Amino acid sequence: MSQFATQQPQGFKNHIENIAIVGAGGQVGKFITTALLSNGKHNLTAITRVGSTNKIPTGVTIKPVDYNSHASLVTALQGQDALIITMNVMAPPDTQSKLIAAAADANIPWVLTNEFGSSGYNEAADADTFLGPAKKAVRAQVESLGKSSWVGICCGFWYEFSLGGGDYRYGFDFKKKTALFYDDGTTRLNTSTWPQVGRAVANLLSLKVLKEDENDKGPCLTDYKNKFAHISSFAVNQQEMFESILRVTNKKESDWKITKKPAKDVYDEGKEMFKGGNRMGFGKMLYSRYFFPDKAGLFEEVTGLDNERLRLPKEDLDEFTKVAIGLAESGYFDHEFTPK
């Protein structure tokens, strides 16, 4: 494709019109879907498993598929300009590969892979958490098929999910009123709220595909071809999270039991738990690794942020601390895997 929109043949469409999304009713998927609907610039199709009972917002076309049938997937994806893949970690490991192969055969030019976390800016952390090789393989598959380009969203951990989800994530247990600080609790990392991730995806796919001409200095989707968009709601450490908790709950530090432990020790504990078959061990291992002193979680210092280019608003930390506490107190996390 030529570099500018003015150089394209007659009939060229310099915008994304039709978008398919997998996981439209999921944790982050529902926020992406809501933001896309709010932008009002796209026709949305939710790709769902036959028999799925997930709630899909009004205004979204629903296409049930059989993931064991390549033809079923290709048919459902025909005519789409972009495919967004959001999947639970419990989904069969080959599901994304099947979707990518079908997207290629359906000639979908853009695929947002199931990348909502790291962008590989710290290869040591990717290796230590076992996530790097698998994610690289996904991106390589998209490129090797030669039909689609991928885009990833580097957003760090989800703030509400990570703060409210137990002491093996950001270190806080709201029911027990305990806090586990990695080292001294001052290691800062980038973290994003679900609504911010939704806005980032919606605004990214609302960009022009190509710049109009050589005088067009604004962002376009092709700027992110086979690359990551880096976004963040907050650059924050555990001490600052705790201060927000105390403000929101009107409590004192003495109301909590605080423990400090080296992040490396927590990582090693989680690794042994995971090797022993306890899935919670992976969470401990994953989160603690990004609190290591190498600033693996503070990607804004390495990659910069695309918040301004994607017109993302500044958010209030205390507002989303309240959301996290509400999730914890409502029992939102009670049906996750439990410690052995």
C-alpha positions as CSV (number, residue, x, y, z in Angstrom):
1,M,0.0,0.0,0.0
2,S,1.3,3.5,-0.8
3,Q,2.1,5.8,2.0
4,F,-0.8,8.3,1.8
5,A,-4.5,8.2,1.3
6,T,-4.4,10.6,-1.6
7,Q,-2.3,8.1,-3.5
8,Q,-4.8,5.2,-3.2
9,P,-7.0,4.0,-6.0
10,Q,-10.6,5.3,-6.3
11,G,-12.9,3.7,-3.7
12,F,-10.3,3.5,-1.0
13,K,-11.8,3.7,2.4
14,N,-9.5,5.5,4.9
15,H,-11.3,4.4,8.0
16,I,-12.3,1.3,9.9
17,E,-16.0,0.6,9.4
18,N,-16.8,-3.0,10.4
19,I,-15.3,-4.5,13.6
20,A,-15.7,-8.0,15.0
21,I,-14.9,-8.6,18.7
22,V,-14.3,-11.9,20.5
23,G,-15.2,-11.6,24.2
24,A,-17.6,-8.7,23.9
25,G,-19.2,-9.5,27.2
26,G,-15.9,-10.3,29.0
27,Q,-13.9,-8.4,31.6
28,V,-12.2,-5.9,29.3
29,G,-14.2,-6.8,26.2
30,K,-17.4,-5.2,27.6
31,F,-15.5,-1.9,28.2
32,I,-14.1,-2.0,24.6
33,T,-17.6,-2.7,23.2
34,T,-19.1,0.1,25.3
35,A,-16.5,2.6,24.1
36,L,-16.9,1.6,20.5
37,L,-20.6,2.0,20.7
38,S,-20.1,5.4,22.4
39,N,-17.9,6.6,19.5
40,G,-20.6,5.6,17.1
41,K,-18.3,5.2,14.1
42,H,-18.4,1.5,13.6
43,N,-20.6,-1.5,12.9
44,L,-19.9,-4.1,15.7
45,T,-20.2,-7.8,15.5
46,A,-19.7,-10.1,18.5
47,I,-18.2,-13.5,17.7
48,T,-19.6,-15.9,20.3
49,R,-19.4,-19.6,20.9
50,V,-22.5,-21.5,19.9
51,G,-24.6,-21.8,23.1
52,S,-22.9,-18.8,24.9
53,T,-25.1,-17.1,27.5
54,N,-22.9,-14.0,27.7
55,K,-24.8,-10.7,27.7
56,I,-24.0,-8.6,24.6
57,P,-25.0,-4.9,24.5
58,T,-27.8,-3.7,22.3
59,G,-26.6,-2.4,19.0
60,V,-24.1,-5.3,18.4
61,T,-24.7,-8.0,15.8
62,I,-24.2,-11.5,17.2
63,K,-22.6,-14.3,15.2
64,P,-22.3,-17.7,16.9
65,V,-19.5,-19.8,15.7
66,D,-18.1,-23.3,16.0
67,Y,-14.4,-22.9,17.0
68,N,-13.7,-26.4,15.7
69,S,-14.9,-25.4,12.2
70,H,-12.5,-23.1,10.2
71,A,-15.3,-22.5,7.7
72,S,-17.6,-21.3,10.5
73,L,-15.0,-18.8,11.7
74,V,-14.2,-17.5,8.2
75,T,-17.9,-17.1,7.3
76,A,-18.5,-15.1,10.5
77,L,-15.5,-12.8,9.8
78,Q,-16.3,-12.0,6.2
79,G,-16.5,-8.3,5.5
80,Q,-14.8,-7.2,8.7
81,D,-12.1,-4.5,8.7
82,A,-10.7,-5.4,12.1
83,L,-10.9,-8.2,14.6
84,I,-10.4,-7.6,18.3
85,I,-9.5,-10.7,20.4
86,T,-10.1,-10.6,24.1
87,M,-10.1,-14.0,25.9
88,N,-10.1,-15.4,29.3
89,V,-6.9,-17.1,30.4
90,M,-9.0,-20.3,30.8
91,A,-9.9,-20.3,27.0
92,P,-8.4,-23.3,25.1
93,P,-4.8,-22.3,24.1
94,D,-5.4,-22.8,20.4
95,T,-8.4,-20.5,20.2
96,Q,-6.5,-17.4,19.3
97,S,-4.5,-19.2,16.6
98,K,-7.7,-20.4,15.0
99,L,-9.1,-16.9,15.0
100,I,-6.0,-15.5,13.4
101,A,-6.0,-18.1,10.6
102,A,-9.6,-17.4,9.9
103,A,-9.0,-13.7,9.9
104,A,-6.3,-14.2,7.2
105,D,-8.7,-16.2,5.1
106,A,-11.4,-13.6,5.5
107,N,-8.9,-11.0,4.4
108,I,-9.2,-8.9,7.6
109,P,-6.5,-6.2,7.4
110,W,-6.2,-5.5,11.2
111,V,-6.1,-7.8,14.2
112,L,-5.9,-6.6,17.7
113,T,-4.4,-9.7,19.3
114,N,-5.1,-10.8,22.9
115,E,-2.4,-8.4,24.1
116,F,-3.5,-6.3,27.1
117,G,-0.4,-6.1,29.4
118,S,3.2,-6.0,28.4
119,S,4.8,-5.2,25.1
120,G,8.0,-7.1,25.6
121,Y,9.9,-3.9,26.5
122,N,11.6,-6.0,29.3
123,E,12.6,-9.3,27.8
124,A,13.8,-10.6,31.2
125,A,10.4,-10.1,32.8
126,D,8.6,-11.7,29.8
127,A,10.9,-14.8,30.1
128,D,10.5,-15.0,33.9
129,T,6.7,-15.0,33.6
130,F,6.7,-17.5,30.7
131,L,4.5,-15.1,28.7
132,G,6.9,-13.8,26.2
133,P,7.5,-16.7,23.8
134,A,3.8,-17.5,23.5
135,K,2.9,-13.9,22.7
136,K,5.7,-13.6,20.2
137,A,4.4,-16.7,18.5
138,V,1.0,-15.2,18.1
139,R,2.3,-12.0,16.6
140,A,4.6,-14.0,14.3
141,Q,1.6,-16.1,13.1
142,V,-0.3,-12.9,12.0
143,E,2.7,-11.6,10.1
144,S,3.6,-14.9,8.5
145,L,0.1,-15.4,7.0
146,G,0.6,-12.1,5.1
147,K,-3.0,-10.9,5.2
148,S,-3.4,-9.0,8.4
149,S,-1.4,-6.6,10.6
150,W,-1.5,-6.9,14.4
151,V,-1.7,-4.2,17.0
152,G,-1.2,-4.8,20.7
153,I,-2.3,-2.7,23.7
154,C,0.4,-2.3,26.3
155,C,-1.5,-1.1,29.4
156,G,0.1,-2.8,32.3
157,F,-2.1,-4.6,34.8
158,W,-5.8,-3.6,35.1
159,Y,-6.0,-1.4,38.1
160,E,-9.4,-2.3,39.6
161,F,-8.9,-6.0,39.0
162,S,-5.4,-6.0,40.5
163,L,-6.1,-3.8,43.5
164,G,-9.3,-5.6,44.5
165,G,-8.3,-9.1,43.5
166,G,-6.3,-10.2,46.6
167,D,-2.9,-10.0,48.2
168,Y,-1.2,-12.0,45.4
169,R,-1.9,-9.2,42.9
170,Y,-1.3,-5.6,44.2
171,G,-0.9,-6.9,47.7
172,F,-4.2,-5.9,49.4
173,D,-6.8,-8.1,51.0
174,F,-9.8,-5.9,51.8
175,K,-11.6,-8.6,53.8
176,K,-8.7,-9.4,56.1
177,K,-7.4,-5.8,56.0
178,T,-3.9,-7.0,55.2
179,A,-1.3,-5.4,52.9
180,L,1.8,-7.2,51.5
181,F,4.3,-4.6,50.2
182,Y,6.9,-5.9,47.7
183,D,10.2,-4.7,49.2
184,D,9.3,-1.3,50.7
185,G,6.3,-0.6,48.5
186,T,7.8,2.2,46.6
187,T,8.4,0.5,43.2
188,R,6.2,2.4,40.7
189,L,4.5,0.7,37.7
190,N,2.1,1.7,35.0
191,T,-1.5,0.4,35.4
192,S,-4.7,1.1,33.5
193,T,-8.4,1.0,34.3
194,W,-10.8,-1.0,32.2
195,P,-12.6,2.1,30.9
196,Q,-9.3,3.6,29.8
197,V,-8.4,0.4,27.9
198,G,-11.8,0.5,26.2
199,R,-11.3,4.1,25.2
200,A,-7.8,3.4,23.9
201,V,-9.0,0.6,21.6
202,A,-12.1,2.6,20.4
203,N,-10.0,5.7,19.7
204,L,-7.2,3.8,18.0
205,L,-9.7,2.1,15.6
206,S,-11.3,5.5,15.0
207,L,-8.0,6.9,13.5
208,K,-7.6,7.3,9.8
209,V,-5.9,4.3,8.3
210,L,-3.4,6.4,6.4
211,K,-2.2,10.0,6.7
212,E,-3.9,12.0,4.0
213,D,-0.7,13.4,2.5
214,E,2.8,14.5,3.4
215,N,1.4,17.5,5.3
216,D,-0.8,15.4,7.6
217,K,1.1,15.2,11.0
218,G,-1.7,13.6,13.0
219,P,-1.7,10.0,14.1
220,C,-3.1,7.2,11.9
221,L,-3.7,3.5,12.4
222,T,-0.8,2.5,10.2
223,D,1.6,4.2,12.8
224,Y,0.8,1.1,14.9
225,K,1.1,-1.5,12.2
226,N,2.7,-4.6,13.9
227,K,3.4,-2.5,16.9
228,F,2.0,-1.7,20.4
229,A,0.1,1.3,21.6
230,H,1.3,2.1,25.1
231,I,-1.2,3.6,27.5
232,S,-1.5,4.1,31.2
233,S,-4.0,5.5,33.7
234,F,-1.6,5.9,36.6
235,A,2.1,5.5,37.4
236,V,1.8,4.5,41.0
237,N,3.4,2.4,43.8
238,Q,1.9,0.3,46.5
239,Q,2.4,3.0,49.1
240,E,0.4,5.5,47.0
241,M,-2.3,2.8,46.4
242,F,-2.5,2.4,50.2
243,E,-2.9,6.1,50.7
244,S,-5.7,6.1,48.3
245,I,-7.4,3.2,50.1
246,L,-7.1,5.1,53.4
247,R,-8.6,8.2,51.9
248,V,-11.5,6.3,50.2
249,T,-12.4,4.2,53.3
250,N,-11.6,7.0,55.9
251,K,-9.5,4.5,57.8
252,K,-6.1,4.8,59.4
253,E,-2.9,2.8,58.7
254,S,-3.2,1.2,62.1
255,D,-6.5,-0.5,61.0
256,W,-4.4,-2.6,58.6
257,K,-1.7,-5.3,59.1
258,I,1.2,-4.5,56.9
259,T,3.9,-7.0,55.9
260,K,6.9,-6.4,53.7
261,K,8.7,-9.0,51.7
262,P,11.3,-8.9,48.9
263,A,9.6,-9.1,45.5
264,K,12.1,-11.8,44.5
265,D,11.1,-14.0,47.4
266,V,7.4,-13.7,46.5
267,Y,8.2,-14.5,42.9
268,D,10.1,-17.7,44.0
269,E,7.2,-18.7,46.2
270,G,4.7,-18.2,43.4
271,K,6.9,-20.2,41.0
272,E,7.0,-23.2,43.3
273,M,3.3,-23.0,43.9
274,F,2.7,-22.9,40.1
275,K,5.0,-25.8,39.5
276,G,3.0,-27.7,42.1
277,G,-0.2,-27.2,40.2
278,N,-1.6,-24.2,42.2
279,R,-2.8,-21.7,39.6
280,M,-2.7,-18.9,42.2
281,G,1.0,-19.3,42.2
282,F,1.1,-17.9,38.6
283,G,-0.6,-14.8,39.8
284,K,2.0,-14.3,42.6
285,M,4.8,-14.9,40.2
286,L,3.5,-12.6,37.5
287,Y,2.7,-9.6,39.7
288,S,5.7,-9.8,41.9
289,R,8.0,-9.9,38.9
290,Y,6.8,-6.5,37.7
291,F,7.7,-5.0,41.1
292,F,11.4,-6.0,40.8
293,P,13.9,-3.1,41.0
294,D,14.5,-3.3,37.2
295,K,11.3,-1.2,36.7
296,A,9.8,-3.9,34.5
297,G,6.4,-2.4,35.1
298,L,7.2,1.2,34.5
299,F,7.2,1.1,30.7
300,E,6.5,4.8,30.2
301,E,10.2,5.5,31.0
302,V,11.2,3.2,28.1
303,T,8.5,3.4,25.5
304,G,6.7,6.7,26.3
305,L,2.9,6.8,26.2
306,D,0.3,7.2,23.5
307,N,-2.3,8.7,25.8
308,E,-2.3,12.1,24.2
309,R,-2.3,10.7,20.6
310,L,-5.3,8.6,21.5
311,R,-7.1,11.4,23.2
312,L,-7.3,9.6,26.6
313,P,-8.4,11.6,29.6
314,K,-6.6,11.9,32.9
315,E,-8.3,9.8,35.6
316,D,-8.8,10.0,39.3
317,L,-7.0,7.3,41.3
318,D,-9.4,7.4,44.2
319,E,-12.4,6.9,41.9
320,F,-11.1,3.6,40.7
321,T,-9.8,2.6,44.1
322,K,-13.5,2.8,45.1
323,V,-14.4,0.5,42.2
324,A,-11.7,-2.0,43.2
325,I,-13.0,-2.1,46.8
326,G,-16.5,-2.5,45.6
327,L,-15.5,-5.5,43.4
328,A,-13.8,-7.1,46.4
329,E,-16.6,-6.5,48.8
330,S,-19.3,-7.7,46.3
331,G,-17.6,-11.1,46.0
332,Y,-16.6,-10.5,42.4
333,F,-13.4,-12.5,42.8
334,D,-14.8,-15.3,45.0
335,H,-15.2,-17.7,42.1
336,E,-11.7,-17.5,40.9
337,F,-9.2,-20.3,41.7
338,T,-8.5,-20.5,45.4
339,P,-5.4,-21.3,47.3
340,K,-4.5,-24.9,48.0
